[in-house]
Amino acid sequence: MSSNSNKKKKGLTDTEKTVDHKTFASKFSELSKSKTFMRIITIVVAVILISVILGVSGVVNLNPYGGSNGSGNSSGLPSFIKAGEFANISSSNIGTKNQINIYFMSWRGCPIGAAESWILYQYINQTYHSRNYIISYHYSDPSENIHNIPGLLFTNFSFNNGKVQINFHVDYVYPEQFPQTPTPSQALVNEGITTLKSTSGFPPAAINDFVDYETMVPTQPNPSSTTTEPLANYAGHLTTCIIISGNNGTFFLEGALYSPVTIQGQTYSYMLNNSAQFTGITNGENYISQIVNDAQ
């Protein structure tokens, strides 16, 4: 008796589901015939089509990383990056929460790295009146086209700019001079990447950004250059780059903030006391300060 009763209940339930299904289908059919409903569908489809068209045409930038035309490549990276300008590459903080992390990647003989060391020196000295983060005074590789630029070599350290703690991280991926024997460019790029991964102590996200933007993203030509290649591929090695990251996002810079020739021939002892007299350095200092404020 109970078995038959259960069967009846199951059959009743199935019938109810069928009725509900038909009722829904009937209601949807009636709704689809409504002019108001069809107008709403038409508007939604039109908005989607317009957004896609504007995004492809570059009128609206749908690429979260930036870029001039809003169209990145399949990896999500931008179409290009401008040398000498910070690009907001992410809204995420790749370092310590509620702190600013500055990642400085260079090589010991780099003229751009030597020139930009004075910008960092000036910025840090605003609030941190010590030189114990400087491990060496030196000149850039004399065999480079732009040679004998006075510079500073740094170590990792932390300081407070009056608003937030800043953690400064540095890694030099090549010695002062490249090997004298001919070396394939890709081999030097790979060597730099291997060193960066094994010695920097940078978080994986920072390492990936350095590698991706140096080797995959074309550099927009500047007045003194005609290259449209990724910077490392054009130079044949990893070059000086800076990442600044905080709670409000991550910013990436490659290329010179000012011409190293500006300080060519100066002694580093002179620069230690007179770097603020160079407009390129003070402008760079203000720019770094602005990006730190944007990121924190």
N, C-alpha and C positions, 0 to 999 in steps of 0.2 A: 504493500500500500504506500509506504513511504517512498519506494522506488518510483512508482508511477507518478506520485505527487511531485517528486524532484524533476522528472522528465517534463511534466506539464509546466512547471515553473521555468525550466530552461527554455522551453518552447515559447513561452510568453515573453521572456526577456528578449529572445531573438526577434520576435515579432515587433516588440517595442523599438528595437534598434532600427529595424527596417522602416518603420513608420517615421522615426526621427530623421533618418537619412532622406526619405522622400520629402519630408517637410522642409528640410534644409535646402535640398535641391530645388524644390518648388519656390522657396523664398528667394534663393539666389537668382533663379530665372526671372522672377518678378522684378528683383532689384536691378538686374542687368538691363531691363527694358526702361528703367527710369532715366530720364534726361539728366537729372541732377547727378546721378551716379556716373553716367558716361562722361559728363563734363569734368568731374573730379579725376577720372582715369586719364582723360586727355591732357589735363593740366600737369599731372604727375609725369606722364611720359614726355611732355614738352620740356619740363624743367630738367629732366635727366639728359635729354638730347642736347639742350643748350649748354649744360655744364660740361658735357663731354667735348662738344665742339670748341668751347672757349678754352678748355684745358689743353686740347691738342694744338690750338692756334697760338697759345701763349698769352692770351688776354688775361686768363686767370691761371695763377700758378698753383697747380695741384700737387707739386712735388714738395714734400715736407722738408727736404734738404736745401731747397733753394734752386739756383740756376737761372739763367736768363729767360728761358722759354718754357719753364715748367715741365720739361720732358726729360726725365732721367733715363739712364740705361736700365737694363733688366735687373741689375743688382740693387737698384734703388739709389745709386749714387747720382750726383748732379751731372749735367751735360758738360760743365767745365767749372773751373775755379779761377778766380783772379789772383795773380801773384801780388803780394804786398798788401792784401786785404784779408781781414778776418771774415770767415764765413760761418754762420750759425748752422752747424751740420746736424744738430740733434737738440731735442728739448729735454733730454735726459742728463743726469749727473753721472759721469762714469767714474767719479772718485768718491771721497768721503762725504757723506751727507752733512749739510750745513757748513761745509768748508769749501774753500776754493783750492783746486789742484792745477798747478801749472806744469806741463810736461814740455821740456825743451830737448829736442833731438837735433844733434849737430855732429860734426866731426872736427877733430883737433886742428886741422889746417884750413878749415872753411873760412873764406873772407867774409861771407854773410854772417856766419856764426860769430866771428870776432866782432863785426860791426854791431850786431844786435846784442852782444853781451853788455855793451855800454848802456843800451836802453834798459835792460833788466837791472843793471847796476844802479842806474839813476832811480828807477821805480822802487826798488827795494830800499834804497837809502832814504827815501821819504820818511820811513817809519822805523827802519832797522839800521841802527848806526854802529855797525860792526862789519868787518871784512873777513870773518872767520869762515864764510861760505865760499871764499875764493881760494882755489887750491893752486893756481898757477897764473902768472902773467906771461904772455907769449905773443908771437906774431904768426899770421897765417902762412900757409904754404908758399914759399918763394917761387915755386914753379907754376903757380896759378897765373892766369892772365891779369887778374887783380891780386896783387901780392903784397906781402909785408904789411898787413893791416894789424894794428895792435889790438889785442883782445884779452879776455879773461876766461879761464876755465873754472867751472863751478862744481860744487858737490851738492848733494841733497840736503835740504834743511827746511825748517818751518819758521814762520814769523807771523805777526799780527799787524794788519794795516789800520787798526783802530776800529774796524767794523767786523772783521771776520778773520779766522785763522787761514793762512795761505801755506800750502805745502808745495815746495818747489822740488821738482824731480828733473834730473838731467841724465842724458846718456850720449856718449860720443862713440859713433859706430865705426869710425875709421881712425887711423893714426894721423899724424901731421902731414905725411906725404903718402900718396898712393904708390903702389909698386912701380918700379921703373920699367920693368918688362911689360910689353903690351898685354893687357888683360881684357877679355871680352866684357863689354858693358854689362851684360846680363849677369855675368859672374860677380862683378862688384856689387850690383844691386842685391843679388842673392846673399852675398857675404854680409852686407849691411843688415839685411833682414834677419839673418841668423844671429848676428851680434845683438841686435835689438831685442830679439826674443829671449836670448840666453843671459844677457847682462843688465838689461835696463831696470827690471823690477816694476816696470809700468804694468797697469792692469791690462788684461787681454783686449778690452775694448779700445784702449788708447793705442796699443800696438796695431790692432786691426785698422784703426783710422789712419795712422801714419802710413801703413803699407798701402791701403786702398787708395788714398788720395794722392800718394806719390807715384803709384804705378798704374792706376786705372783711370784717373780723371784728368782730362786734358787741361793744360794751363792756358788761360786766355792770353793772347799776345799783349805785351805792354809796348810802349813806344820804342824801347831798345831791343825788342825781341820779335821774332817772327814764328816762334814755335807754337804749334797747337797740339803737342804731345804731352802726356803726363811728364811731370818735371824730372822724375828719376830716370825715365827712359831717355829723355832729351840730354840730361847731364851725364848719364852713364853711371850714376851712383845715387844713393840716397842723399838728400840735401837737407839743409837746416829748416826745421818746421817747429811750430809751437802749437800746443793745445791748451786751452783754458776751459775748465769745466766747473760748474757749480749747480746749485739747485734749479737755476733758471735755464740751464742748457749748456751745450758744449760748442766751443768755437775753435776753428782751425785756421792756421796761417802758414802759408809757404811763400818763399821769396823774400826779398829784402824790403824792409820798411823805409830804408834810405840808402843812398849809394855808399858802399864802403870806401870809394875813392875819396869821399869827404874827409876821412881821417887818415888816409894813406900817408905814411912817413912820420906820423906823430909817435912819440914815445908813450908807452903805457904809463909811465910815471907822470907825464903831463896830463894824460887823459884821466887819471884818477882824481885829479883836482880841478880839471877844466872841462869835463865832458858836457856839462850843462851849457857851455857856450856854443854848442853845435845845434842848430835848429832841427836838423833831422833827428837828433837824439832826444831833444825835449818834446818834439811832436810825437815821436814813438812812445815816449814815456806816458804822455797824456792818452794816447791811443790804448796802451796796455791797461791804464787805470780805468778807462771807459769800459773796456771789455770785461774787466774784473767786476765792475759794478753791475754790468748787464747780466753777468753769469751768477752772481751771488743771490 
